Amino acid sequence: MITIIVKKTRLPFDKRNNYRNIAIEMGASKKEEFTVKDNRLARYAKALAHPARVAILRLLLKKQACICGDIVEDIPLSQSTISQHLKELKEAGLIKGEIDGARVCYCIDETEWARAQEEMNILFDALVPVRCC
């Protein structure tokens, strides 16, 4: 699958502010070429790749309960930004959310958390120390 991103760029010699479209071809991720476990581990790693998401996870682990609106009070980001980070964590399966009236309450998905820990441990434990570099 090839994704085309169209960027509008202003040509330097064009003084009338006319723009032209330039298509940039992006390579496919080829996720289907890798195992289910490798894709799952990559999904966890992506979710953990932002310090705000790590902070959200630490907060949820510390509270050991479902949290609704408290996250915005404890993390110095806007509600919309925190919502985006929560969405990423939920898509990775690390947290789950339940609707409580007009709010969504979040907590750690213990089953998926254990699976993520196991997958990460397998990767990190695979190191066999060798004399290198």
PyMOL commands that place a pseudoatom at each C-alpha (Angstrom):
pseudoatom trace, name=CA, resn=MET, resi=1, chain=A, elem=C, hetatm=0, pos=[0.000, 0.000, 0.000]
pseudoatom trace, name=CA, resn=ILE, resi=2, chain=A, elem=C, hetatm=0, pos=[1.382, 3.389, -0.988]
pseudoatom trace, name=CA, resn=THR, resi=3, chain=A, elem=C, hetatm=0, pos=[0.263, 6.552, 0.725]
pseudoatom trace, name=CA, resn=ILE, resi=4, chain=A, elem=C, hetatm=0, pos=[0.452, 9.804, -1.157]
pseudoatom trace, name=CA, resn=ILE, resi=5, chain=A, elem=C, hetatm=0, pos=[0.707, 13.017, 0.819]
pseudoatom trace, name=CA, resn=VAL, resi=6, chain=A, elem=C, hetatm=0, pos=[-0.010, 16.181, -1.072]
pseudoatom trace, name=CA, resn=LYS, resi=7, chain=A, elem=C, hetatm=0, pos=[1.832, 19.265, 0.124]
pseudoatom trace, name=CA, resn=LYS, resi=8, chain=A, elem=C, hetatm=0, pos=[1.103, 22.751, -1.049]
pseudoatom trace, name=CA, resn=THR, resi=9, chain=A, elem=C, hetatm=0, pos=[4.300, 24.654, -1.565]
pseudoatom trace, name=CA, resn=ARG, resi=10, chain=A, elem=C, hetatm=0, pos=[4.913, 28.163, -2.718]
pseudoatom trace, name=CA, resn=LEU, resi=11, chain=A, elem=C, hetatm=0, pos=[7.299, 28.443, -5.594]
pseudoatom trace, name=CA, resn=PRO, resi=12, chain=A, elem=C, hetatm=0, pos=[10.053, 30.999, -4.836]
pseudoatom trace, name=CA, resn=PHE, resi=13, chain=A, elem=C, hetatm=0, pos=[9.761, 32.696, -8.227]
pseudoatom trace, name=CA, resn=ASP, resi=14, chain=A, elem=C, hetatm=0, pos=[5.995, 33.089, -7.995]
pseudoatom trace, name=CA, resn=LYS, resi=15, chain=A, elem=C, hetatm=0, pos=[5.112, 36.543, -6.710]
pseudoatom trace, name=CA, resn=ARG, resi=16, chain=A, elem=C, hetatm=0, pos=[1.336, 36.096, -7.058]
pseudoatom trace, name=CA, resn=ASN, resi=17, chain=A, elem=C, hetatm=0, pos=[1.127, 33.645, -4.112]
pseudoatom trace, name=CA, resn=ASN, resi=18, chain=A, elem=C, hetatm=0, pos=[0.129, 30.796, -6.415]
pseudoatom trace, name=CA, resn=TYR, resi=19, chain=A, elem=C, hetatm=0, pos=[0.730, 27.350, -5.033]
pseudoatom trace, name=CA, resn=ARG, resi=20, chain=A, elem=C, hetatm=0, pos=[1.282, 24.042, -6.757]
pseudoatom trace, name=CA, resn=ASN, resi=21, chain=A, elem=C, hetatm=0, pos=[0.697, 20.534, -5.414]
pseudoatom trace, name=CA, resn=ILE, resi=22, chain=A, elem=C, hetatm=0, pos=[3.686, 18.291, -4.922]
pseudoatom trace, name=CA, resn=ALA, resi=23, chain=A, elem=C, hetatm=0, pos=[2.996, 14.610, -4.282]
pseudoatom trace, name=CA, resn=ILE, resi=24, chain=A, elem=C, hetatm=0, pos=[5.353, 12.794, -1.953]
pseudoatom trace, name=CA, resn=GLU, resi=25, chain=A, elem=C, hetatm=0, pos=[5.332, 9.021, -2.033]
pseudoatom trace, name=CA, resn=MET, resi=26, chain=A, elem=C, hetatm=0, pos=[5.598, 7.333, 1.341]
pseudoatom trace, name=CA, resn=GLY, resi=27, chain=A, elem=C, hetatm=0, pos=[6.638, 3.714, 1.767]
pseudoatom trace, name=CA, resn=ALA, resi=28, chain=A, elem=C, hetatm=0, pos=[4.213, 1.202, 3.218]
pseudoatom trace, name=CA, resn=SER, resi=29, chain=A, elem=C, hetatm=0, pos=[4.886, -0.077, 6.728]
pseudoatom trace, name=CA, resn=LYS, resi=30, chain=A, elem=C, hetatm=0, pos=[4.572, -3.729, 5.621]
pseudoatom trace, name=CA, resn=LYS, resi=31, chain=A, elem=C, hetatm=0, pos=[3.167, -4.720, 9.015]
pseudoatom trace, name=CA, resn=GLU, resi=32, chain=A, elem=C, hetatm=0, pos=[1.790, -7.908, 7.486]
pseudoatom trace, name=CA, resn=GLU, resi=33, chain=A, elem=C, hetatm=0, pos=[5.377, -9.082, 6.940]
pseudoatom trace, name=CA, resn=PHE, resi=34, chain=A, elem=C, hetatm=0, pos=[5.934, -9.381, 10.697]
pseudoatom trace, name=CA, resn=THR, resi=35, chain=A, elem=C, hetatm=0, pos=[4.525, -11.674, 13.352]
pseudoatom trace, name=CA, resn=VAL, resi=36, chain=A, elem=C, hetatm=0, pos=[1.483, -10.830, 15.412]
pseudoatom trace, name=CA, resn=LYS, resi=37, chain=A, elem=C, hetatm=0, pos=[3.724, -10.657, 18.496]
pseudoatom trace, name=CA, resn=ASP, resi=38, chain=A, elem=C, hetatm=0, pos=[6.141, -8.235, 16.822]
pseudoatom trace, name=CA, resn=ASN, resi=39, chain=A, elem=C, hetatm=0, pos=[3.273, -5.982, 15.726]
pseudoatom trace, name=CA, resn=ARG, resi=40, chain=A, elem=C, hetatm=0, pos=[1.775, -6.074, 19.213]
pseudoatom trace, name=CA, resn=LEU, resi=41, chain=A, elem=C, hetatm=0, pos=[5.127, -5.238, 20.814]
pseudoatom trace, name=CA, resn=ALA, resi=42, chain=A, elem=C, hetatm=0, pos=[5.580, -2.355, 18.367]
pseudoatom trace, name=CA, resn=ARG, resi=43, chain=A, elem=C, hetatm=0, pos=[2.109, -1.074, 19.299]
pseudoatom trace, name=CA, resn=TYR, resi=44, chain=A, elem=C, hetatm=0, pos=[3.071, -1.093, 22.985]
pseudoatom trace, name=CA, resn=ALA, resi=45, chain=A, elem=C, hetatm=0, pos=[6.371, 0.632, 22.223]
pseudoatom trace, name=CA, resn=LYS, resi=46, chain=A, elem=C, hetatm=0, pos=[4.611, 3.316, 20.197]
pseudoatom trace, name=CA, resn=ALA, resi=47, chain=A, elem=C, hetatm=0, pos=[2.200, 3.941, 23.063]
pseudoatom trace, name=CA, resn=LEU, resi=48, chain=A, elem=C, hetatm=0, pos=[5.126, 4.268, 25.484]
pseudoatom trace, name=CA, resn=ALA, resi=49, chain=A, elem=C, hetatm=0, pos=[7.095, 6.532, 23.152]
pseudoatom trace, name=CA, resn=HIS, resi=50, chain=A, elem=C, hetatm=0, pos=[5.753, 9.810, 24.523]
pseudoatom trace, name=CA, resn=PRO, resi=51, chain=A, elem=C, hetatm=0, pos=[6.534, 11.138, 28.015]
pseudoatom trace, name=CA, resn=ALA, resi=52, chain=A, elem=C, hetatm=0, pos=[2.961, 12.365, 28.506]
pseudoatom trace, name=CA, resn=ARG, resi=53, chain=A, elem=C, hetatm=0, pos=[1.635, 8.841, 27.942]
pseudoatom trace, name=CA, resn=VAL, resi=54, chain=A, elem=C, hetatm=0, pos=[4.199, 7.434, 30.358]
pseudoatom trace, name=CA, resn=ALA, resi=55, chain=A, elem=C, hetatm=0, pos=[3.085, 10.042, 32.922]
pseudoatom trace, name=CA, resn=ILE, resi=56, chain=A, elem=C, hetatm=0, pos=[-0.561, 9.096, 32.373]
pseudoatom trace, name=CA, resn=LEU, resi=57, chain=A, elem=C, hetatm=0, pos=[0.258, 5.420, 32.895]
pseudoatom trace, name=CA, resn=ARG, resi=58, chain=A, elem=C, hetatm=0, pos=[2.227, 6.228, 36.073]
pseudoatom trace, name=CA, resn=LEU, resi=59, chain=A, elem=C, hetatm=0, pos=[-0.735, 8.215, 37.361]
pseudoatom trace, name=CA, resn=LEU, resi=60, chain=A, elem=C, hetatm=0, pos=[-3.181, 5.390, 36.640]
pseudoatom trace, name=CA, resn=LEU, resi=61, chain=A, elem=C, hetatm=0, pos=[-0.847, 2.868, 38.298]
pseudoatom trace, name=CA, resn=LYS, resi=62, chain=A, elem=C, hetatm=0, pos=[-0.391, 5.103, 41.346]
pseudoatom trace, name=CA, resn=LYS, resi=63, chain=A, elem=C, hetatm=0, pos=[-4.122, 5.695, 41.852]
pseudoatom trace, name=CA, resn=GLN, resi=64, chain=A, elem=C, hetatm=0, pos=[-5.011, 2.012, 41.296]
pseudoatom trace, name=CA, resn=ALA, resi=65, chain=A, elem=C, hetatm=0, pos=[-8.541, 3.036, 40.373]
pseudoatom trace, name=CA, resn=CYS, resi=66, chain=A, elem=C, hetatm=0, pos=[-10.536, 4.368, 37.477]
pseudoatom trace, name=CA, resn=ILE, resi=67, chain=A, elem=C, hetatm=0, pos=[-9.822, 8.048, 36.903]
pseudoatom trace, name=CA, resn=CYS, resi=68, chain=A, elem=C, hetatm=0, pos=[-12.234, 10.359, 35.142]
pseudoatom trace, name=CA, resn=GLY, resi=69, chain=A, elem=C, hetatm=0, pos=[-11.388, 14.061, 35.236]
pseudoatom trace, name=CA, resn=ASP, resi=70, chain=A, elem=C, hetatm=0, pos=[-8.407, 13.977, 37.596]
pseudoatom trace, name=CA, resn=ILE, resi=71, chain=A, elem=C, hetatm=0, pos=[-5.847, 13.407, 34.842]
pseudoatom trace, name=CA, resn=VAL, resi=72, chain=A, elem=C, hetatm=0, pos=[-6.044, 17.018, 33.629]
pseudoatom trace, name=CA, resn=GLU, resi=73, chain=A, elem=C, hetatm=0, pos=[-5.411, 18.254, 37.162]
pseudoatom trace, name=CA, resn=ASP, resi=74, chain=A, elem=C, hetatm=0, pos=[-2.255, 16.129, 37.547]
pseudoatom trace, name=CA, resn=ILE, resi=75, chain=A, elem=C, hetatm=0, pos=[-0.661, 16.487, 34.106]
pseudoatom trace, name=CA, resn=PRO, resi=76, chain=A, elem=C, hetatm=0, pos=[0.165, 19.942, 32.711]
pseudoatom trace, name=CA, resn=LEU, resi=77, chain=A, elem=C, hetatm=0, pos=[-1.553, 19.490, 29.353]
pseudoatom trace, name=CA, resn=SER, resi=78, chain=A, elem=C, hetatm=0, pos=[-4.876, 20.563, 27.912]
pseudoatom trace, name=CA, resn=GLN, resi=79, chain=A, elem=C, hetatm=0, pos=[-7.906, 18.298, 28.054]
pseudoatom trace, name=CA, resn=SER, resi=80, chain=A, elem=C, hetatm=0, pos=[-7.826, 17.760, 24.280]
pseudoatom trace, name=CA, resn=THR, resi=81, chain=A, elem=C, hetatm=0, pos=[-4.139, 16.774, 24.324]
pseudoatom trace, name=CA, resn=ILE, resi=82, chain=A, elem=C, hetatm=0, pos=[-4.668, 14.362, 27.196]
pseudoatom trace, name=CA, resn=SER, resi=83, chain=A, elem=C, hetatm=0, pos=[-7.649, 12.881, 25.350]
pseudoatom trace, name=CA, resn=GLN, resi=84, chain=A, elem=C, hetatm=0, pos=[-5.445, 12.196, 22.334]
pseudoatom trace, name=CA, resn=HIS, resi=85, chain=A, elem=C, hetatm=0, pos=[-2.846, 10.484, 24.524]
pseudoatom trace, name=CA, resn=LEU, resi=86, chain=A, elem=C, hetatm=0, pos=[-5.556, 8.429, 26.236]
pseudoatom trace, name=CA, resn=LYS, resi=87, chain=A, elem=C, hetatm=0, pos=[-6.821, 7.378, 22.813]
pseudoatom trace, name=CA, resn=GLU, resi=88, chain=A, elem=C, hetatm=0, pos=[-3.333, 6.137, 21.837]
pseudoatom trace, name=CA, resn=LEU, resi=89, chain=A, elem=C, hetatm=0, pos=[-2.984, 4.193, 25.083]
pseudoatom trace, name=CA, resn=LYS, resi=90, chain=A, elem=C, hetatm=0, pos=[-6.427, 2.683, 24.659]
pseudoatom trace, name=CA, resn=GLU, resi=91, chain=A, elem=C, hetatm=0, pos=[-5.733, 1.686, 21.039]
pseudoatom trace, name=CA, resn=ALA, resi=92, chain=A, elem=C, hetatm=0, pos=[-2.567, -0.065, 22.234]
pseudoatom trace, name=CA, resn=GLY, resi=93, chain=A, elem=C, hetatm=0, pos=[-4.710, -1.915, 24.760]
pseudoatom trace, name=CA, resn=LEU, resi=94, chain=A, elem=C, hetatm=0, pos=[-2.767, -0.722, 27.801]
pseudoatom trace, name=CA, resn=ILE, resi=95, chain=A, elem=C, hetatm=0, pos=[-5.763, 1.067, 29.313]
pseudoatom trace, name=CA, resn=LYS, resi=96, chain=A, elem=C, hetatm=0, pos=[-9.497, 0.661, 29.160]
pseudoatom trace, name=CA, resn=GLY, resi=97, chain=A, elem=C, hetatm=0, pos=[-12.254, 3.203, 29.547]
pseudoatom trace, name=CA, resn=GLU, resi=98, chain=A, elem=C, hetatm=0, pos=[-15.825, 3.068, 30.714]
pseudoatom trace, name=CA, resn=ILE, resi=99, chain=A, elem=C, hetatm=0, pos=[-18.470, 5.682, 30.065]
pseudoatom trace, name=CA, resn=ASP, resi=100, chain=A, elem=C, hetatm=0, pos=[-19.808, 7.213, 33.268]
pseudoatom trace, name=CA, resn=GLY, resi=101, chain=A, elem=C, hetatm=0, pos=[-22.485, 9.698, 32.277]
pseudoatom trace, name=CA, resn=ALA, resi=102, chain=A, elem=C, hetatm=0, pos=[-20.811, 12.411, 30.230]
pseudoatom trace, name=CA, resn=ARG, resi=103, chain=A, elem=C, hetatm=0, pos=[-17.320, 11.291, 31.268]
pseudoatom trace, name=CA, resn=VAL, resi=104, chain=A, elem=C, hetatm=0, pos=[-15.062, 8.394, 30.388]
pseudoatom trace, name=CA, resn=CYS, resi=105, chain=A, elem=C, hetatm=0, pos=[-13.191, 6.817, 33.277]
pseudoatom trace, name=CA, resn=TYR, resi=106, chain=A, elem=C, hetatm=0, pos=[-9.841, 5.175, 32.553]
pseudoatom trace, name=CA, resn=CYS, resi=107, chain=A, elem=C, hetatm=0, pos=[-7.803, 2.487, 34.269]
pseudoatom trace, name=CA, resn=ILE, resi=108, chain=A, elem=C, hetatm=0, pos=[-5.023, 0.032, 33.444]
pseudoatom trace, name=CA, resn=ASP, resi=109, chain=A, elem=C, hetatm=0, pos=[-6.159, -3.017, 31.493]
pseudoatom trace, name=CA, resn=GLU, resi=110, chain=A, elem=C, hetatm=0, pos=[-4.511, -5.580, 33.754]
pseudoatom trace, name=CA, resn=THR, resi=111, chain=A, elem=C, hetatm=0, pos=[-4.669, -8.444, 31.253]
pseudoatom trace, name=CA, resn=GLU, resi=112, chain=A, elem=C, hetatm=0, pos=[-3.082, -6.454, 28.441]
pseudoatom trace, name=CA, resn=TRP, resi=113, chain=A, elem=C, hetatm=0, pos=[-0.618, -4.855, 30.866]
pseudoatom trace, name=CA, resn=ALA, resi=114, chain=A, elem=C, hetatm=0, pos=[0.621, -8.321, 31.896]
pseudoatom trace, name=CA, resn=ARG, resi=115, chain=A, elem=C, hetatm=0, pos=[0.878, -9.334, 28.234]
pseudoatom trace, name=CA, resn=ALA, resi=116, chain=A, elem=C, hetatm=0, pos=[2.873, -6.173, 27.428]
pseudoatom trace, name=CA, resn=GLN, resi=117, chain=A, elem=C, hetatm=0, pos=[5.190, -6.845, 30.359]
pseudoatom trace, name=CA, resn=GLU, resi=118, chain=A, elem=C, hetatm=0, pos=[5.716, -10.434, 29.211]
pseudoatom trace, name=CA, resn=GLU, resi=119, chain=A, elem=C, hetatm=0, pos=[6.403, -9.399, 25.599]
pseudoatom trace, name=CA, resn=MET, resi=120, chain=A, elem=C, hetatm=0, pos=[8.848, -6.678, 26.693]
pseudoatom trace, name=CA, resn=ASN, resi=121, chain=A, elem=C, hetatm=0, pos=[10.610, -9.073, 29.069]
pseudoatom trace, name=CA, resn=ILE, resi=122, chain=A, elem=C, hetatm=0, pos=[10.994, -11.664, 26.304]
pseudoatom trace, name=CA, resn=LEU, resi=123, chain=A, elem=C, hetatm=0, pos=[12.617, -9.052, 24.081]
pseudoatom trace, name=CA, resn=PHE, resi=124, chain=A, elem=C, hetatm=0, pos=[14.956, -7.671, 26.752]
pseudoatom trace, name=CA, resn=ASP, resi=125, chain=A, elem=C, hetatm=0, pos=[15.813, -11.105, 28.184]
pseudoatom trace, name=CA, resn=ALA, resi=126, chain=A, elem=C, hetatm=0, pos=[16.893, -12.313, 24.726]
pseudoatom trace, name=CA, resn=LEU, resi=127, chain=A, elem=C, hetatm=0, pos=[20.179, -10.464, 25.041]
pseudoatom trace, name=CA, resn=VAL, resi=128, chain=A, elem=C, hetatm=0, pos=[23.110, -12.824, 25.240]
pseudoatom trace, name=CA, resn=PRO, resi=129, chain=A, elem=C, hetatm=0, pos=[26.130, -10.793, 26.337]
pseudoatom trace, name=CA, resn=VAL, resi=130, chain=A, elem=C, hetatm=0, pos=[28.881, -10.921, 23.738]
pseudoatom trace, name=CA, resn=ARG, resi=131, chain=A, elem=C, hetatm=0, pos=[32.097, -9.057, 23.400]
pseudoatom trace, name=CA, resn=CYS, resi=132, chain=A, elem=C, hetatm=0, pos=[31.351, -6.474, 20.766]
pseudoatom trace, name=CA, resn=CYS, resi=133, chain=A, elem=C, hetatm=0, pos=[32.385, -2.954, 19.717]
for i in range(1, 133): cmd.bond("trace and resi %d" % i, "trace and resi %d" % (i + 1))
show_as sticks, trace
zoom trace
